[in-house]
Amino acid sequence: MQERFGRQYRNITAEDAFELTLEKGVAEYFEDVVKAGADDKKAANWVRTEVRSAYNASGAFEVEPKRLAQLIALVDEDVVSLQAAKRIFGELPGTTEDPRGVAERLELIQVGDTDQLTAWVTEVLTAFPKEVARYRGGETKLMGFFVGQVMKRSRGQADPKGVQPVLAKQLEE
């Protein structure tokens, strides 16, 4: 089965194939996640980490393959961050909600709206004038600090990929 995985799933490593085929149930679960539409490498990463950990703790696959594939798609589409997806994964057992529903209930949907991102960035820059002056004075490593503060202010909802350009624009003004 390990050899077949190596041939059939082109994006996974030999180590992935080995780990995924140690137990028949894990191998079948992985294949079901891929059949449900998930990229093989991303499915392998999830099965080898979050799924394996949950499986070892409970002795069962508590999240259906289709729901895991839906969760992986939410990350791929930048609807939620990987960190948020891990939290959502932990919430899926014991509920019939789809991953998007859980994300909405927990307010984990990433906000990419430029107006909202601009508002959060403005709040952060207003709150940290000394750091703004230091950044403008050449301490560009403070960009990470500002991104972190925007993420904190947005309770993790700001899309980090969208925050940086807004920050850069406002810091150059």
N, CA, C and O atoms as a DFTB+ gen file, in Angstrom:
692 C
 N C O
     1  1       0.837      -1.190       0.000
     2  2       0.000       0.000       0.000
     3  2       0.885       1.258       0.000
     4  3       0.549       2.251      -0.645
     5  1       1.994       1.214       0.711
     6  2       2.903       2.356       0.768
     7  2       3.410       2.717      -0.633
     8  3       3.459       3.892      -0.995
     9  1       3.784       1.705      -1.412
    10  2       4.268       1.958      -2.775
    11  2       3.175       2.578      -3.633
    12  3       3.426       3.508      -4.400
    13  1       1.961       2.058      -3.497
    14  2       0.837       2.599      -4.271
    15  2       0.599       4.061      -3.903
    16  3       0.364       4.886      -4.785
    17  1       0.656       4.389      -2.622
    18  2       0.469       5.774      -2.197
    19  2       1.533       6.661      -2.833
    20  3       1.232       7.757      -3.304
    21  1       2.765       6.191      -2.845
    22  2       3.863       6.952      -3.439
    23  2       3.648       7.229      -4.920
    24  3       4.001       8.294      -5.425
    25  1       3.064       6.251      -5.606
    26  2       2.794       6.420      -7.045
    27  2       1.535       7.248      -7.291
    28  3       1.522       8.142      -8.138
    29  1       0.490       6.941      -6.548
    30  2      -0.822       7.542      -6.800
    31  2      -0.919       8.991      -6.333
    32  3      -1.537       9.821      -6.999
    33  1      -0.319       9.287      -5.211
    34  2      -0.422      10.629      -4.644
    35  2       0.915      11.339      -4.830
    36  3       1.821      11.211      -4.005
    37  1       1.023      12.077      -5.905
    38  2       2.301      12.663      -6.351
    39  2       2.848      13.749      -5.427
    40  3       4.053      13.999      -5.413
    41  1       1.982      14.389      -4.661
    42  2       2.436      15.505      -3.826
    43  2       2.927      15.097      -2.448
    44  3       3.505      15.913      -1.730
    45  1       2.703      13.847      -2.071
    46  2       3.148      13.436      -0.744
    47  2       4.559      12.849      -0.807
    48  3       4.990      12.322      -1.833
    49  1       5.255      12.955       0.309
    50  2       6.621      12.440       0.396
    51  2       6.597      10.948       0.725
    52  3       5.555      10.390       1.068
    53  1       7.758      10.320       0.613
    54  2       7.882       8.908       0.990
    55  2       7.567       8.741       2.477
    56  3       6.972       7.743       2.884
    57  1       7.966       9.717       3.276
    58  2       7.664       9.672       4.710
    59  2       6.166       9.765       4.955
    60  3       5.627       9.066       5.814
    61  1       5.487      10.638       4.191
    62  2       4.026      10.724       4.296
    63  2       3.401       9.367       3.984
    64  3       2.562       8.867       4.734
    65  1       3.822       8.782       2.867
    66  2       3.264       7.487       2.447
    67  2       3.479       6.438       3.518
    68  3       2.580       5.650       3.811
    69  1       4.666       6.425       4.104
    70  2       4.974       5.458       5.163
    71  2       4.043       5.659       6.362
    72  3       3.407       4.716       6.832
    73  1       3.974       6.903       6.848
    74  2       3.151       7.205       8.026
    75  2       1.668       6.920       7.788
    76  3       0.975       6.397       8.660
    77  1       1.201       7.269       6.607
    78  2      -0.224       7.112       6.305
    79  2      -0.640       5.659       6.142
    80  3      -1.816       5.329       6.298
    81  1       0.301       4.797       5.834
    82  2      -0.047       3.398       5.580
    83  2       0.320       2.461       6.733
    84  3       0.224       1.242       6.592
    85  1       0.736       3.018       7.865
    86  2       1.054       2.172       9.026
    87  2      -0.180       1.433       9.532
    88  3      -0.096       0.287       9.973
    89  1      -1.327       2.109       9.460
    90  2      -2.586       1.496       9.890
    91  2      -3.593       1.609       8.750
    92  3      -3.754       2.667       8.142
    93  1      -4.257       0.507       8.480
    94  2      -5.206       0.472       7.375
    95  2      -6.298       1.534       7.528
    96  3      -6.677       2.181       6.551
    97  1      -6.801       1.713       8.747
    98  2      -7.862       2.691       8.980
    99  2      -7.420       4.115       8.672
   100  3      -8.194       4.902       8.127
   101  1      -6.191       4.447       9.015
   102  2      -5.652       5.775       8.744
   103  2      -5.514       5.969       7.230
   104  3      -5.855       7.026       6.698
   105  1      -5.009       4.939       6.547
   106  2      -4.846       5.010       5.097
   107  2      -6.199       5.217       4.415
   108  3      -6.324       6.036       3.505
   109  1      -7.199       4.478       4.856
   110  2      -8.535       4.606       4.260
   111  2      -9.126       5.989       4.533
   112  3      -9.750       6.588       3.658
   113  1      -8.923       6.486       5.747
   114  2      -9.429       7.809       6.098
   115  2      -8.786       8.865       5.198
   116  3      -9.476       9.724       4.651
   117  1      -7.457       8.794       5.049
   118  2      -6.740       9.730       4.177
   119  2      -7.322       9.693       2.767
   120  3      -7.611      10.738       2.185
   121  1      -7.492       8.497       2.220
   122  2      -8.012       8.379       0.853
   123  2      -9.421       8.955       0.742
   124  3      -9.772       9.558      -0.272
   125  1     -10.225       8.767       1.786
   126  2     -11.575       9.322       1.766
   127  2     -11.557      10.852       1.785
   128  3     -12.395      11.492       1.150
   129  1     -10.602      11.437       2.516
   130  2     -10.477      12.897       2.546
   131  2     -10.097      13.405       1.151
   132  3     -10.645      14.404       0.684
   133  1      -9.172      12.728       0.496
   134  2      -8.765      13.120      -0.854
   135  2      -9.930      12.940      -1.830
   136  3     -10.170      13.802      -2.675
   137  1     -10.653      11.820      -1.715
   138  2     -11.818      11.592      -2.586
   139  2     -12.882      12.667      -2.392
   140  3     -13.636      12.979      -3.313
   141  1     -12.936      13.230      -1.185
   142  2     -13.917      14.285      -0.892
   143  2     -13.474      15.642      -1.438
   144  3     -14.198      16.629      -1.309
   145  1     -12.283      15.695      -2.048
   146  2     -11.869      16.910      -2.733
   147  2     -10.642      17.613      -2.198
   148  3     -10.247      18.642      -2.745
   149  1     -10.026      17.098      -1.149
   150  2      -8.851      17.770      -0.585
   151  2      -7.589      17.439      -1.376
   152  3      -7.452      16.339      -1.912
   153  1      -6.682      18.388      -1.444
   154  2      -5.361      18.182      -2.022
   155  2      -4.654      17.093      -1.225
   156  3      -4.750      17.066       0.002
   157  1      -3.941      16.190      -1.911
   158  2      -3.339      15.065      -1.203
   159  2      -2.291      15.486      -0.176
   160  3      -2.233      14.898       0.904
   161  1      -1.471      16.475      -0.474
   162  2      -0.442      16.906       0.468
   163  2      -1.072      17.546       1.702
   164  3      -0.664      17.269       2.830
   165  1      -2.063      18.396       1.484
   166  2      -2.728      19.048       2.613
   167  2      -3.490      18.029       3.454
   168  3      -3.497      18.114       4.682
   169  1      -4.125      17.074       2.798
   170  2      -4.813      16.010       3.537
   171  2      -3.809      15.199       4.349
   172  3      -4.068      14.864       5.505
   173  1      -2.662      14.884       3.746
   174  2      -1.628      14.124       4.461
   175  2      -1.159      14.893       5.693
   176  3      -0.994      14.306       6.762
   177  1      -0.945      16.185       5.555
   178  2      -0.504      16.988       6.697
   179  2      -1.529      16.957       7.824
   180  3      -1.166      16.790       8.989
   181  1      -2.791      17.116       7.490
   182  2      -3.842      17.096       8.503
   183  2      -3.960      15.713       9.153
   184  3      -4.072      15.600      10.373
   185  1      -3.932      14.674       8.332
   186  2      -4.097      13.320       8.874
   187  2      -2.911      12.957       9.763
   188  3      -3.093      12.317      10.799
   189  1      -1.712      13.354       9.379
   190  2      -0.520      13.035      10.162
   191  2      -0.431      13.841      11.458
   192  3       0.297      13.448      12.370
   193  1      -1.144      14.944      11.559
   194  2      -1.037      15.778      12.756
   195  2      -2.341      15.789      13.549
   196  3      -2.519      14.991      14.470
   197  1      -3.237      16.677      13.197
   198  2      -4.470      16.871      13.969
   199  2      -5.328      15.610      14.045
   200  3      -5.801      15.233      15.117
   201  1      -5.519      14.968      12.902
   202  2      -6.374      13.768      12.877
   203  2      -5.740      12.653      13.691
   204  3      -6.418      12.006      14.491
   205  1      -4.451      12.422      13.497
   206  2      -3.750      11.349      14.228
   207  2      -3.824      11.599      15.735
   208  3      -4.069      10.675      16.511
   209  1      -3.615      12.833      16.136
   210  2      -3.671      13.175      17.561
   211  2      -5.061      12.900      18.138
   212  3      -5.187      12.298      19.204
   213  1      -6.090      13.336      17.437
   214  2      -7.467      13.107      17.888
   215  2      -7.794      11.618      17.889
   216  3      -8.455      11.119      18.800
   217  1      -7.329      10.920      16.870
   218  2      -7.559       9.473      16.759
   219  2      -6.892       8.736      17.921
   220  3      -7.489       7.844      18.524
   221  1      -5.658       9.113      18.226
   222  2      -4.946       8.466      19.332
   223  2      -5.634       8.714      20.668
   224  3      -5.624       7.852      21.546
   225  1      -6.233       9.896      20.819
   226  2      -6.909      10.245      22.066
   227  2      -8.243       9.528      22.227
   228  3      -8.602       9.124      23.333
   229  1      -8.980       9.368      21.132
   230  2     -10.334       8.820      21.234
   231  2     -10.481       7.408      20.684
   232  3     -11.436       6.709      21.021
   233  1      -9.540       6.983      19.838
   234  2      -9.644       5.668      19.223
   235  2     -10.600       5.620      18.040
   236  3     -10.948       4.550      17.541
   237  1     -11.019       6.815      17.599
   238  2     -11.966       6.874      16.477
   239  2     -11.702       8.121      15.642
   240  3     -11.088       9.084      16.101
   241  1     -12.181       8.075      14.409
   242  2     -12.137       9.256      13.544
   243  2     -13.443      10.000      13.785
   244  3     -14.488       9.624      13.253
   245  1     -13.381      11.043      14.578
   246  2     -14.595      11.744      14.985
   247  2     -15.045      12.820      14.001
   248  3     -16.155      13.341      14.113
   249  1     -14.193      13.151      13.045
   250  2     -14.551      14.123      12.012
   251  2     -14.606      13.373      10.690
   252  3     -13.622      12.769      10.260
   253  1     -15.765      13.420      10.057
   254  2     -15.942      12.705       8.807
   255  2     -14.987      13.265       7.749
   256  3     -14.704      14.463       7.738
   257  1     -14.490      12.396       6.858
   258  2     -13.564      12.853       5.810
   259  2     -14.092      14.032       4.994
   260  3     -13.336      14.942       4.656
   261  1     -15.369      14.016       4.684
   262  2     -15.960      15.104       3.900
   263  2     -15.841      16.434       4.641
   264  3     -15.549      17.462       4.031
   265  1     -16.067      16.415       5.953
   266  2     -15.993      17.645       6.743
   267  2     -14.549      18.140       6.842
   268  3     -14.304      19.346       6.836
   269  1     -13.591      17.209       6.932
   270  2     -12.190      17.626       6.947
   271  2     -11.819      18.246       5.602
   272  3     -11.114      19.255       5.561
   273  1     -12.282      17.659       4.513
   274  2     -12.013      18.221       3.182
   275  2     -12.614      19.624       3.077
   276  3     -11.998      20.514       2.490
   277  1     -13.802      19.833       3.634
   278  2     -14.421      21.162       3.633
   279  2     -13.576      22.154       4.433
   280  3     -13.420      23.309       4.035
   281  1     -13.039      21.701       5.552
   282  2     -12.204      22.557       6.389
   283  2     -10.911      22.934       5.669
   284  3     -10.483      24.087       5.714
   285  1     -10.305      21.976       5.019
   286  2      -9.089      22.244       4.240
   287  2      -9.387      23.265       3.145
   288  3      -8.568      24.142       2.870
   289  1     -10.551      23.152       2.524
   290  2     -10.947      24.101       1.474
   291  2     -11.103      25.512       2.040
   292  3     -10.754      26.485       1.370
   293  1     -11.618      25.637       3.257
   294  2     -11.758      26.962       3.869
   295  2     -10.396      27.635       4.051
   296  3     -10.271      28.848       3.880
   297  1      -9.389      26.851       4.393
   298  2      -8.030      27.393       4.531
   299  2      -7.492      27.766       3.152
   300  3      -6.920      28.841       2.972
   301  1      -7.678      26.877       2.182
   302  2      -7.198      27.128       0.812
   303  2      -7.795      28.409       0.226
   304  3      -7.131      29.132      -0.516
   305  1      -9.040      28.674       0.565
   306  2      -9.751      29.839       0.021
   307  2      -9.553      31.091       0.874
   308  3     -10.180      32.120       0.622
   309  1      -8.680      31.008       1.885
   310  2      -8.402      32.125       2.798
   311  2      -9.643      32.605       3.541
   312  3      -9.736      33.772       3.921
   313  1     -10.590      31.703       3.746
   314  2     -11.775      32.039       4.533
   315  2     -11.401      32.036       6.016
   316  3     -11.858      32.880       6.788
   317  1     -10.558      31.067       6.399
   318  2     -10.041      30.998       7.765
   319  2      -8.539      30.749       7.698
   320  3      -8.021      30.237       6.706
   321  1      -7.858      31.116       8.764
   322  2      -6.421      30.850       8.844
   323  2      -6.201      29.401       9.263
   324  3      -7.126      28.736       9.729
   325  1      -4.993      28.922       9.099
   326  2      -4.668      27.557       9.524
   327  2      -4.874      27.418      11.026
   328  3      -5.399      26.406      11.489
   329  1      -4.469      28.417      11.782
   330  2      -4.656      28.402      13.236
   331  2      -6.134      28.287      13.589
   332  3      -6.511      27.500      14.458
   333  1      -6.976      29.079      12.909
   334  2      -8.416      29.021      13.156
   335  2      -8.964      27.654      12.759
   336  3      -9.842      27.116      13.433
   337  1      -8.452      27.094      11.672
   338  2      -8.921      25.785      11.206
   339  2      -8.653      24.709      12.252
   340  3      -9.474      23.811      12.444
   341  1      -7.534      24.793      12.917
   342  2      -7.225      23.812      13.968
   343  2      -8.226      23.921      15.115
   344  3      -8.633      22.916      15.698
   345  1      -8.611      25.141      15.427
   346  2      -9.624      25.335      16.478
   347  2     -10.973      24.779      16.012
   348  3     -11.677      24.124      16.781
   349  1     -11.324      25.040      14.763
   350  2     -12.584      24.544      14.201
   351  2     -12.590      23.021      14.217
   352  3     -13.596      22.403      14.565
   353  1     -11.458      22.412      13.837
   354  2     -11.354      20.954      13.827
   355  2     -11.699      20.378      15.201
   356  3     -12.395      19.367      15.302
   357  1     -11.211      21.024      16.243
   358  2     -11.496      20.560      17.602
   359  2     -12.947      20.690      17.999
   360  3     -13.405      20.015      18.921
   361  1     -13.680      21.557      17.307
   362  2     -15.097      21.780      17.606
   363  2     -16.025      20.860      16.810
   364  3     -17.192      20.700      17.167
   365  1     -15.516      20.258      15.738
   366  2     -16.378      19.479      14.848
   367  2     -16.964      18.216      15.483
   368  3     -18.135      17.921      15.246
   369  1     -16.198      17.453      16.283
   370  2     -16.825      16.290      16.911
   371  2     -17.972      16.729      17.826
   372  3     -17.858      17.708      18.563
   373  1     -19.035      16.009      17.764
   374  2     -20.157      16.326      18.633
   375  2     -21.103      17.377      18.066
   376  3     -22.039      17.796      18.746
   377  1     -20.870      17.806      16.834
   378  2     -21.776      18.754      16.200
   379  2     -22.042      18.294      14.772
   380  3     -21.231      17.594      14.165
   381  1     -23.177      18.696      14.258
   382  2     -23.494      18.369      12.864
   383  2     -23.228      19.565      11.956
   384  3     -23.409      19.486      10.741
   385  1     -22.797      20.671      12.555
   386  2     -22.489      21.864      11.765
   387  2     -21.370      21.581      10.780
   388  3     -20.459      20.802      11.056
   389  1     -21.456      22.230       9.624
   390  2     -20.338      22.125       8.694
   391  2     -19.232      23.055       9.190
   392  3     -19.490      23.935      10.011
   393  1     -18.008      22.873       8.704
   394  2     -16.897      23.692       9.190
   395  2     -17.125      25.194       9.042
   396  3     -16.729      25.967       9.914
   397  1     -17.754      25.611       7.957
   398  2     -18.011      27.049       7.790
   399  2     -18.955      27.555       8.871
   400  3     -18.762      28.646       9.406
   401  1     -19.968      26.772       9.192
   402  2     -20.902      27.154      10.249
   403  2     -20.209      27.309      11.587
   404  3     -20.494      28.242      12.338
   405  1     -19.291      26.389      11.888
   406  2     -18.519      26.481      13.127
   407  2     -17.656      27.740      13.099
   408  3     -17.573      28.459      14.095
   409  1     -17.018      28.007      11.970
   410  2     -16.170      29.199      11.826
   411  2     -16.985      30.466      12.047
   412  3     -16.525      31.396      12.710
   413  1     -18.174      30.503      11.501
   414  2     -19.029      31.679      11.674
   415  2     -19.469      31.823      13.128
   416  3     -19.452      32.922      13.681
   417  1     -19.863      30.714      13.741
   418  2     -20.313      30.750      15.134
   419  2     -19.198      31.230      16.058
   420  3     -19.448      31.978      17.004
   421  1     -17.964      30.799      15.782
   422  2     -16.820      31.174      16.613
   423  2     -16.181      32.493      16.174
   424  3     -15.183      32.934      16.743
   425  1     -16.776      33.114      15.150
   426  2     -16.274      34.379      14.609
   427  2     -14.814      34.262      14.158
   428  3     -13.973      35.094      14.500
   429  1     -14.537      33.208      13.382
   430  2     -13.184      32.955      12.901
   431  2     -13.018      33.210      11.405
   432  3     -11.952      32.964      10.842
   433  1     -14.073      33.704      10.766
   434  2     -13.975      34.016       9.344
   435  2     -13.025      35.204       9.190
   436  3     -13.190      36.225       9.856
   437  1     -12.035      35.067       8.312
   438  2     -11.081      36.148       8.097
   439  2     -11.756      37.308       7.370
   440  3     -12.558      37.116       6.456
   441  1     -11.406      38.507       7.804
   442  2     -11.943      39.708       7.192
   443  2     -10.892      40.247       6.225
   444  3      -9.773      40.572       6.623
   445  1     -11.264      40.334       4.963
   446  2     -10.362      40.862       3.954
   447  2     -10.828      42.206       3.413
   448  3     -10.181      42.795       2.547
   449  1     -11.947      42.683       3.924
   450  2     -12.507      43.954       3.487
   451  2     -11.527      45.088       3.789
   452  3     -11.179      45.319       4.947
   453  1     -11.088      45.786       2.758
   454  2     -10.066      46.821       2.890
   455  2     -10.495      47.931       3.852
   456  3      -9.670      48.437       4.614
   457  1     -11.760      48.311       3.826
   458  2     -12.226      49.373       4.730
   459  2     -12.093      48.948       6.189
   460  3     -11.658      49.735       7.030
   461  1     -12.465      47.710       6.487
   462  2     -12.362      47.231       7.870
   463  2     -10.901      47.083       8.271
   464  3     -10.523      47.456       9.382
   465  1     -10.072      46.539       7.373
   466  2      -8.647      46.408       7.670
   467  2      -8.026      47.782       7.915
   468  3      -7.217      47.946       8.828
   469  1      -8.401      48.757       7.109
   470  2      -7.884      50.115       7.269
   471  2      -8.277      50.687       8.627
   472  3      -7.476      51.356       9.279
   473  1      -9.501      50.425       9.045
   474  2      -9.957      50.920      10.355
   475  2      -9.116      50.315      11.477
   476  3      -8.680      51.031      12.377
   477  1      -8.884      48.996      11.429
   478  2      -8.070      48.355      12.472
   479  2      -6.640      48.881      12.451
   480  3      -6.056      49.143      13.502
   481  1      -6.077      49.036      11.255
   482  2      -4.704      49.540      11.131
   483  2      -4.620      50.955      11.699
   484  3      -3.676      51.272      12.423
   485  1      -5.576      51.793      11.385
   486  2      -5.582      53.166      11.891
   487  2      -5.632      53.176      13.419
   488  3      -4.920      53.947      14.063
   489  1      -6.478      52.314      13.996
   490  2      -6.569      52.227      15.456
   491  2      -5.216      51.839      16.065
   492  3      -4.780      52.424      17.056
   493  1      -4.566      50.855      15.464
   494  2      -3.286      50.382      15.987
   495  2      -2.222      51.466      15.866
   496  3      -1.484      51.717      16.819
   497  1      -2.138      52.100      14.722
   498  2      -1.104      53.126      14.528
   499  2      -1.333      54.325      15.441
   500  3      -0.376      54.955      15.891
   501  1      -2.579      54.638      15.713
   502  2      -2.904      55.720      16.647
   503  2      -2.519      55.341      18.075
   504  3      -2.087      56.189      18.856
   505  1      -2.678      54.070      18.406
   506  2      -2.382      53.597      19.759
   507  2      -0.878      53.465      20.033
   508  3      -0.471      53.424      21.194
   509  1      -0.055      53.398      18.994
   510  2       1.380      53.179      19.172
   511  2       2.212      54.216      18.407
   512  3       2.953      53.860      17.491
   513  1       2.091      55.499      18.782
   514  2       2.809      56.543      18.039
   515  2       4.333      56.422      18.139
   516  3       5.038      56.734      17.179
   517  1       4.839      55.980      19.270
   518  2       6.294      55.846      19.415
   519  2       6.840      54.778      18.472
   520  3       7.893      54.957      17.859
   521  1       6.117      53.669      18.362
   522  2       6.542      52.591      17.469
   523  2       6.441      53.025      16.003
   524  3       7.255      52.626      15.170
   525  1       5.430      53.847      15.701
   526  2       5.291      54.373      14.339
   527  2       6.513      55.237      14.009
   528  3       7.090      55.124      12.927
   529  1       6.894      56.090      14.945
   530  2       8.061      56.955      14.728
   531  2       9.321      56.112      14.550
   532  3      10.150      56.411      13.691
   533  1       9.467      55.072      15.349
   534  2      10.631      54.194      15.231
   535  2      10.637      53.491      13.867
   536  3      11.683      53.378      13.228
   537  1       9.465      53.022      13.426
   538  2       9.374      52.370      12.122
   539  2       9.787      53.339      11.025
   540  3      10.585      53.003      10.150
   541  1       9.246      54.516      11.083
   542  2       9.561      55.527      10.062
   543  2      11.020      55.964      10.135
   544  3      11.573      56.499       9.174
   545  1      11.632      55.726      11.298
   546  2      13.048      56.030      11.466
   547  2      13.961      54.914      10.995
   548  3      15.183      55.021      11.100
   549  1      13.380      53.854      10.482
   550  2      14.198      52.785       9.909
   551  2      14.060      51.421      10.558
   552  3      14.626      50.450      10.056
   553  1      13.324      51.314      11.659
   554  2      13.153      50.015      12.324
   555  2      12.018      49.230      11.667
   556  3      10.941      49.075      12.242
   557  1      12.275      48.741      10.464
   558  2      11.231      48.066       9.688
   559  2      10.823      46.723      10.284
   560  3       9.785      46.171       9.920
   561  1      11.633      46.197      11.197
   562  2      11.260      44.930      11.842
   563  2       9.988      45.083      12.681
   564  3       9.382      44.087      13.076
   565  1       9.587      46.324      12.950
   566  2       8.358      46.570      13.706
   567  2       7.097      46.209      12.915
   568  3       6.004      46.184      13.480
   569  1       7.235      45.930      11.622
   570  2       6.074      45.542      10.815
   571  2       5.378      44.344      11.458
   572  3       4.150      44.315      11.544
   573  1       6.151      43.360      11.910
   574  2       5.572      42.187      12.563
   575  2       4.796      42.554      13.819
   576  3       3.735      41.992      14.092
   577  1       5.331      43.497      14.578
   578  2       4.639      43.985      15.775
   579  2       3.279      44.570      15.395
   580  3       2.263      44.265      16.020
   581  1       3.276      45.421      14.356
   582  2       2.029      46.054      13.936
   583  2       1.009      45.024      13.440
   584  3      -0.174      45.107      13.769
   585  1       1.474      44.062      12.653
   586  2       0.567      43.009      12.171
   587  2      -0.035      42.275      13.369
   588  3      -1.236      42.011      13.410
   589  1       0.809      41.953      14.332
   590  2       0.331      41.264      15.537
   591  2      -0.706      42.074      16.292
   592  3      -1.695      41.529      16.782
   593  1      -0.480      43.374      16.386
   594  2      -1.442      44.236      17.081
   595  2      -2.773      44.320      16.327
   596  3      -3.838      44.350      16.944
   597  1      -2.707      44.357      15.000
   598  2      -3.942      44.365      14.216
   599  2      -4.680      43.041      14.410
   600  3      -5.903      43.020      14.550
   601  1      -3.934      41.943      14.419
   602  2      -4.569      40.635      14.636
   603  2      -5.224      40.588      16.019
   604  3      -6.326      40.061      16.176
   605  1      -4.548      41.135      16.999
   606  2      -5.091      41.171      18.360
   607  2      -6.352      42.026      18.410
   608  3      -7.365      41.622      18.981
   609  1      -6.281      43.206      17.810
   610  2      -7.413      44.130      17.823
   611  2      -8.618      43.525      17.102
   612  3      -9.764      43.759      17.486
   613  1      -8.347      42.747      16.056
   614  2      -9.434      42.146      15.266
   615  2      -9.872      40.790      15.829
   616  3     -10.724      40.114      15.251
   617  1      -9.281      40.404      16.955
   618  2      -9.552      39.092      17.566
   619  2      -9.282      37.961      16.567
   620  3     -10.016      36.975      16.501
   621  1      -8.202      38.137      15.792
   622  2      -7.775      37.109      14.850
   623  2      -8.546      37.076      13.549
   624  3      -8.318      36.192      12.723
   625  1      -9.451      38.013      13.347
   626  2     -10.285      37.974      12.154
   627  2      -9.655      38.635      10.933
   628  3     -10.036      38.331       9.803
   629  1      -8.708      39.524      11.142
   630  2      -8.092      40.202       9.998
   631  2      -7.277      39.214       9.180
   632  3      -6.560      38.378       9.729
   633  1      -7.394      39.318       7.873
   634  2      -6.595      38.485       6.979
   635  2      -5.171      39.044       6.984
   636  3      -4.942      40.145       6.482
   637  1      -4.205      38.295       7.549
   638  2      -2.845      38.827       7.658
   639  2      -2.243      39.228       6.314
   640  3      -1.435      40.154       6.243
   641  1      -2.635      38.531       5.252
   642  2      -2.122      38.868       3.919
   643  2      -2.637      40.231       3.456
   644  3      -1.972      40.930       2.692
   645  1      -3.804      40.590       3.918
   646  2      -4.367      41.885       3.550
   647  2      -3.914      43.008       4.458
   648  3      -3.943      44.175       4.067
   649  1      -3.494      42.666       5.675
   650  2      -3.082      43.675       6.649
   651  2      -1.787      44.359       6.235
   652  3      -1.681      45.583       6.323
   653  1      -0.814      43.599       5.792
   654  2       0.504      44.173       5.494
   655  2       0.470      45.285       4.458
   656  3       1.070      46.333       4.698
   657  1      -0.195      45.121       3.322
   658  2      -0.221      46.233       2.362
   659  2      -0.894      47.485       2.936
   660  3      -0.459      48.602       2.655
   661  1      -1.940      47.307       3.728
   662  2      -2.635      48.457       4.326
   663  2      -1.708      49.141       5.318
   664  3      -1.617      50.369       5.349
   665  1      -1.020      48.343       6.130
   666  2      -0.048      48.900       7.078
   667  2       1.055      49.660       6.348
   668  3       1.376      50.796       6.699
   669  1       1.631      49.026       5.333
   670  2       2.734      49.638       4.603
   671  2       2.306      50.980       4.018
   672  3       3.058      51.954       4.075
   673  1       1.116      51.031       3.465
   674  2       0.614      52.267       2.862
   675  2       0.476      53.360       3.917
   676  3       0.907      54.494       3.709
   677  1      -0.133      53.007       5.058
   678  2      -0.346      54.027       6.091
   679  2       0.963      54.447       6.756
   680  3       1.108      55.603       7.153
   681  1       1.908      53.534       6.881
   682  2       3.185      53.884       7.501
   683  2       4.046      54.765       6.601
   684  3       4.928      55.474       7.086
   685  1       3.796      54.724       5.310
   686  2       4.561      55.561       4.363
   687  2       3.977      56.955       4.239
   688  3       4.625      57.844       3.686
   689  1       2.769      57.167       4.740
   690  2       2.116      58.476       4.612
   691  2       2.727      59.486       5.568
   692  3       2.303      60.641       5.599
